[in-house]
Amino acid sequence: MRAVWILVALVLLAAPGCGVGPGESRAGGAELRVTRDFGRERLASATKDTIAETDTVMRFLRAERRVETRYGGAFVQSIDDLKSTEAGGRRDWFYWVNGLEAAEGAAEYELSKGDVVQWDHRRWEATMRVPAIVGAYPEPFLNGVKGKRIPTRVECDQADGFACKEVLRRLAERGVTASLATLGAGSGAEVARVLVAPFTAIRRVRSASILAEGPRASGVFARFVREGTVLELLDDLGRPVRSAPPGTGLLAATAPEEGGPLWMVTGVDAQGVEAAARALDPVTLRDAFAVAVTPDGAVRLPLEDGAR
């Protein structure tokens, strides 16, 4: 178990900096969100109107919430008295910036204009890593990563179809200019991709095909089976709870090592993809890890298993 703690400490957080002044302010602010159980419960939120040169994710958190750390300040033990579980437990604090899991410690991650920082207290038996979440939408498309806005490309199997046009329209409403390409266009580290198609088509894109493999591979608590024709909705432990009905869509994100952010507006059929496209808005997606859009409405994933 000690190895797990050390791994989390090294990957997620680094010791807070000390002895530095506030630095010069940068224009634009940032937002802090604190949630639990995969974003299902919102615990706190705060905003900064301006950002100093020395502001980091850790400094922002400490300025707004009560924080306890372990391992010499390298690991967040609690936020507002909600603790990581002790040895043998399986609940810890993780963070994302603009919907992307950080590759460096919170004390090293410098804030940039428009950053949305989400800390979530969650179980990690099913997977330690969740590379990307949809809950910061319209990020990362609006302000990008570390202050660098990256081009957005929408890839559709039917460029003239409703779902493709709806995704482009909704992105434009949020100030995001996106180019249009055919499904499976070459990837690149400097491009944020949005795939719009049923999973039977999307699964031919290698970086998206992992949605058939479960959360340990994709970080998404849903899984397409039977060659992409059935969508299983999973619980906190990665166990199938139920199969979604026809007409169900899925909004999910990941971050392939070989490219930029990858979002999928997909579903079990064309009707499901259209439903997912209609759900592409900040209210529906706020704080969520992924969202299934059933004929009865949006459902946040993972599904609850009845235990905290």
N, C-alpha and C positions, 0 to 999 in steps of 0.2 A: 504494500500500500504506500510505503514511503516513496517508491519510485513514481507512483501516480501523482503524489503531491508535488514532487520536484518537477515532473513534466509540466503540470499545470502552471507552476510558478514560473518556469522558464518561458513557456509559450505565451501565456496570457498577460503576465505582469512583470514589471521590473521595479527595482527599488525606487522610491520617489527621489527626485532631485532635491538638493538642499543648497542653501547659501547663495541663491540667485535672486536678483531683483525682478520687478514686474516687467521690465522691458518696455518696448514701444508697443502701442496698441495697433491692431490691424482692424480695418473696416469690416463690418459684418459680425454677426453673432453666431452662437451655437446653441444646441438644445440637448438637455440631458433627460433621459427617461430611465426609470427604474421599475422593473417588472418581475414577475415570478411565474414559474410553471409555463415556460415557452410563450411568454407574452400574454397569457390568458388574463392575468390580474395586474392592473397598473397600480404601483405602489407610490410613485412620486414622479414629479417632473419639474424642470427648471430651465431657464434660458439665460444666456449671456448676451448683452447688447454689443459688446466689443470683446476682442480677443487680444491678449498681450502676447508678445513674442515668446515668452516662456510658458504660456499656458499649455498644459497637457491634459489628457483624459483623466489621469489620476488627480491632478490639481483641481480640475473642474468638479470631480466627484467629491473630493474632500471639502471643497468650499461650500457645497450644497447639502451634504448628508453626513451623518455620523458614521465613520468608517473605522473598523478595526482590522489590522493586518497581522500576518504571521510571517515567519522566516525572514526576519529583519526588514519587514515592510514589503516583501516581494509577493505576497499572496493576500488577497482580500478575504478576510475571515468573516466579516459581517458588514452589512449596510443597514443602518437603523435597527440594529439588534437582530436582524435576520441572519443567522449564521450558516456558514458552510458546515456540513455534517463532519463529525470527528472521524478518526481512523475507522475504516470499515464502512463509512457512509457513502452515499452516492448522490449528493446534492452540493453544488458549488455555484459560485458566481462566474459568469462569462460576459464578455462585452463585444459589441460590434460598432463600427463607425460607418454611417451611411449604408447600413445593411450588410457590411462586409466584416467578417471576422478578421481581427488585426493579426499581423504576423510579428508584432513586437509588443513589448510590455506597455502597460497603461501609463507608466511614468515617462516613457520615451516617446509616446505617440503625441505629436504636436497637433493642437487643434487648428483647424482652418475655417474660413468663412463658410457658414451654412452647414457645418457638421451636425449630424444627428447621432448622438451617442446613446446606445441602449445597453444597460446592464440587466441581465436576467439571471435569476436564481432558479436552477433547473436540475432535473435528474440527468445523469449521463450514462446510465447502464447501456442504452441502445447505441450511443455514439458519443465520444468525447468531442468530436469536431462537428460543427455546423458552419460550413464555409460562408454561407450567405443566407439572409432572410429577406422577406418582402416588406417588413414592417416600417421601413423608413421612406417608402415611396412618397414623392418622386425621386428620392435618392436611390442609387448613386448617379442617376441620369442627369440631374440638374447641376450639382456641384462637383461630382466626380470623387476622386480619391486624393487625399492630402492636398487639397486646394487646386488640383488639376482636373479640369473638366475634360472628359473623354468622349469621343464621338459615339453616338448611339445608332445602331443599325437594327431595323426591324426586318426579320426574315420570315416570309410567308410561303405557304404552299399554294395559296390562291391570293395573289396580289389584289385582285378586284373583288374579293369576298368581303362580307360585312365585318368579320372579326379583324382582318388586317387593317381595314380602314378605321375601325373603331379604336384600335390600339394607337395608331398614328394620331388620331384626333385627340385622344385623351392625353397622350404625351405632349402634344402641342398646347393643350389647355394649361399645362403646368410649366410652360416655357421651355420645353425640351424639343429641339430640332433633331429629327431622326431621318436617316436615309432609308431607302427601301431596297431590299435584295431578295433573291430567291432563297428558299430554305436550303441550308447547308453551305452557304457562301463561306469562303475561307475565313478562319478565325484570325485574331491578332491580339496581342497584349494591350494595344491601345484602343480597342473597340469594346463597347458594351453591347452585347447582342440580346435581342428579344425574339425568341422563336414563337411563331404563331401558327399552330397546326394541330390536328389530332395526334395523339401519341403514336399511332400506327405509322405516321410520317416522320415525326420528330425522332423516333428511336433509331432512324438511320444516321442521325448526327451523333458521332461517337461521344462527345462530351455531354450530350443530353440523354443518351441511352442508359445512364446509370440510374435513372428514375425507376428502372425495372429491378434494381438490386437492393432497395431498402435504404434506411437512414445511415447505416455504417458506411455505405459507399457515397451516397448523395447528400446526406444531412437533411433529407426531406422525409417526413413521417407519412409517406404515402408510397404506394408501389403499384406499377402497372404489371399485370400478369396476363397470361393467355395471349401472348404476342401483341400486347397493348390494347386489347379490347375490354379489359376489366380493370377498374381502379380500386385497390384495397386501401381503406383508411386505417391508419395504425394508431396505437396508443403510445404513451410515454416510453414504454419498454420496447417499442418496435413490433408489437404483436398486432396482427389483423383483428380489427373489431367488426368491420362490416365491409361489404362491397358496395360501392356507390352505384346508384341506378343510372340507366341511360340518360343522356342529357347533362351529365355532371362534368364540370370543368375544373381545372387546377391552375392556380397561380403559385409558382415556386421559383426558387433561385438557387444557384450554386456559383462556385468560383473555380473553374478548372485551373490547374497549375500552368497549363500551356497557353492560357488566354485571359481575357478580361472577364468582367462579370457576365453571367449568363442567366437570363430570365426565360421562363417557359410559360406561355399562355396556351395551355393545351387542354386536352380532355379525352373522354372515351369516344367521342364522335363530334361531328361538326356543330351540333347544338351545344355540346359542352364547351367547345372552344369559344363560341359566341357568348355564352354565359360568363366565362372567365374574362373575356374582353370587356364586358359591361361592368365587371367588378373591379376594374383597374382604377381605383381611386383611393385617396389617402384615408378616408373615413373607414372604409371596409378593411383596409390592409394595416392600419396603424398598429404597431407593436407585434404584429403576427409573424410567425416563422414561415408558414405557408397557409394557403386557404383553398379549400375545395368549395366549389359553387354547385350545389345540388339544385334540383328543381324546387326544393323547399327553401332555399336560401344559402347564404355563405356559412361555412363551417371552418373554424380554425383548427389547425393541425399542430401537434398530435391531438387525438381525441383524449379526453380524460379517462383514466382507468379507475377512478373512484378513490385513489389514495394520494396523499401529499408526501 
